[in-house]
Amino acid sequence: MKDLKIMNKKLISALLGASLMLGACTDLNETLYDKVSMDDYGQTSNEVQTIVAGAYATLRGYGADTDEGNGANCYPTCEYVFFLSACASDEACIPTRGTDWYDGGRYQQVQYHTWDAQNQMILSAWRYPFIGISKINAIIYQVDQSELTEAAKDKVKAELRGLRAYYYYQLLDQFGAVPITTDFTASGLPQKSSRQEVFNFVEKELTDIMELLPSGVQYARFTQNVANTLLARLYLNAEVYTGTPRWQDCLDACEKVSGYALTANYFDSFKIVNETSSEIIFAIPYDHKQGTVGNYLASMTYHYNQKKAFTADESYPWCGNGICAQPGLYSSFDETDVRRGSLLIGQQKSAKDGSDVLMDDGEPLNYTEEIENYEKAKQNEGARLDKYEWSSTDIWERDNDWVLMRYAEVLMMKAEANFRLGFTATALPFVNQLRVRAGLAELTALTENDLDKEWQHEFVFEGLRRTTNIRFGTFFKPWWNKGETPKYRGVFPIPAEELAKNPNLEQNPDYK
């Protein structure tokens, strides 16, 4: 089974690296027929599958130096898509360290929840899903023109529609009301749909394609298991998105996810060869040998001299000394909680001779939890993100697959949905499965705070925390270095650049 998963990853990575990448941009009405030629390619089943791989490749995002990125880094693992989500939550921050990491105040805006429509991080978060949607719409058009039977086309398009629904779920969560566009041939500027309409679209797409999707456990493909996990997420947050709770629907979707099990070791899902994990439901494959790019989050968190701790010859890739944990996160873990190992803290030792690693100013490289002054932070302040396995042989582009969904989330969704419905006794065993694996004692009672804490610790640095903060209401309350947040900031503003391109878009309420 493990060998099969590894072969699947290699095949998928190869397809992603070599796949036909159809042109698109976030101006969703742009006509791209010149880039979707049906004359020589895309007619047979095998050719269509390589084209479909291009849709999966969009999950890896785009750099600012590409036509698609167009000035915004759109990598889901780091700048700025992950950075925005993580730093808008109570788990992470990017302190200004001397002249580093100020960048016009964009990170400070996110920390203080004072972002505006000009923030580059928000532009990246908007463009990442919309670039993916544009490319998928083009690929669906190409599939429709192929020589496949209608039944075969429907099966192929089911996976494509599932990926598109995943992108629209992200837009629903982060921006609320956005344009819905599915027709590649449509002309004219798209209109903005309400948040309820976007919710309905995602729900209907997933339910309509469910029986056409691949069944069982298939690595890195949009399967029925992935669709049901995404549906459960949608229903878990339905009260936030629509005003109407859907707890039972969340439970029903969770019950349909099968074939997975918790790994004995919590960190198995984050190893370099993590495609062998029995827990991963959906992930983005990365393999530098296949030319995949964008997975360099590790380099964005460690201090510049971490190379001395990781490699005796100091050959470890350059590190940027940026994103780190907010003060209070590390100490919120019980000392026996193995998940505390997701954060790196303390004095770093030389891989060469065991001596203390020093910073360039001669002071010890001793990571501290506390950050005394967020806008004038010291180089060693802040616990570092250390969840994904590193190796002395790492290059800039890491090979760890980026985890989007894993079975632990299904267990936590079951726990919370049961708790919200008043079935605390039913909820407890799901939480305790995760606690036992983490080396903690089982809970005998369950509170909302207990649930929130388990979400925080189990999924630290996995991109779920902002959504959880909003669902539990903590997002709007003061926390470290942040005051109260107005309710309207539960969604981000539509980027000013996008408003300028499409006069049919209206800014989200209360944003200027």
Phi, psi and omega in degrees: 000317179294318179299321180296319179297319179296317178298319179299318180297315181299319179295313181296316180298319179296317179296319180294321182289328186252001188292155175291121182255107183284142183289151177192168170208175185280355168281093197290350181265001183295133179277132186231027184301329182294344180256007181234060181286130179256005187290319189241348187211150176098016183265320185268168181299315180295320179294319179297321180296323178292327177292319178299325177302331176297329177292318177295326180297333180297337180298336181281348175082192190215150178269164182294339183271006177261162177299322181291317180295319173049051176093358181231127174286122185241046178270127184292342184272345185202247184291132339253006188296307177292319180305315183297310182297314184291318185278343172281348179265187181265017183254333188221165176203164175234092182291153171279120182244097185065238178267359182271142170065035169265304173048054177073010178085012185296322181286324177295321176303316182291320179298316183275358184059041178242023183301154176232180187287353178267356185293126184296330180295321180290324175299318179297317181295330176285314186288326182306305180289324183289327174297316177300316180298316180300316180293320180295319177301320179293320180291321176300318177301317181293320177299319180298333180272357185283177180268008177297155173292162181298322179295319179293320177300317182298321179293316179296316183291337179299315178296320179296317178293327177295316177297320178296321177296324177299316178296318180292331173298319178298317179295319176303315183290318188268327185241343177081266182267119183218165175291142172251120179227126182233348185258111181296333184271355183294142176247163182093159182280133184289150176272155178280133175262152180290164179297323177297319179294322178293319176303311181298322180297311181299314181300313183293319179302313183292319180288326181291325185267354192308309184287345179271346183283156175300142178262172178074191182265114176227121189292132172062022173243153179278098185255180174299323177298318178295316181298318180290325176294319177294320175300318179298318175301315181301313182288327178300325182256014186300323181296323176292316186284326188233346184091355181241119179291149180224049186297317181294323177296324176299313179299316181299319179293320179299321183296341182271355178273122185216161177098004183242160178209151176297139173287150179295322179259122182308322188275000180299329182284355184237013177289169177298317173261071184267359177291352176275355183295136177281359189254337186286123178268320180210137181210161174260116181290137174231137178202107186297336179291338177263006176085013179288143182227161173110352183258079182230030182303321181303322181290342182271355184247323186284153176295156181305325183267010176299337178304330180288334179275333185268330184220134181297328180265009178060033182269358180301145183303156179306141178240150189258351176057049184249262189296140180210176180283147172291145174306139181100338181290310182301314183285349177285342176281140170297147183300333181269359182284115182297336181291345175299336178292357174289348180241140179256128183216157175101180182289131178270137184251146181294132175289343182278312186222005177080002179284167178294130172285135180251154171278174184295337178274005178089353178279152181298141173278086184238100182293127179251153176287321186282149173234108188292318183222106186302323183272351177221055186286152174281158186296333184259002185279142178100125175295142187262154180286116188227030188281318180277137182300140174245164180218151178295345179263006179304148166247183182304314180271109184285160181257356176296131173289140182276119186280124177259324181214139173217163190299330178303326179294322177298317178297318180290326177293321175298318181297310184292317181298317177296319179298314181295332179276357178094008182259068185297320180297326178286328182287325188305313183300329179292316177295318185292332175302318181286322180294318180297316178298327181280358179087021182251160176288150178290146174280147176255348176217164185220128176242169177298323178296322176300315179299313181301318181295321179292321175300316183296316186279321182292325187244028181302130179064032176247008174085011182259349195291320180301315179299320179293317177304316182292316181297322180273354178085354182289339181303328187266356181264158178296144167217190186311123173060027178211135176272199178293145180250126177299150184301326185295342181277010171292347169233157178274159175286154172290130183304142182301323179298324180285323176297321181293329181280333186226099181294349177283347178276139174247141180297147176299147186308139174076355172272141181273000000 
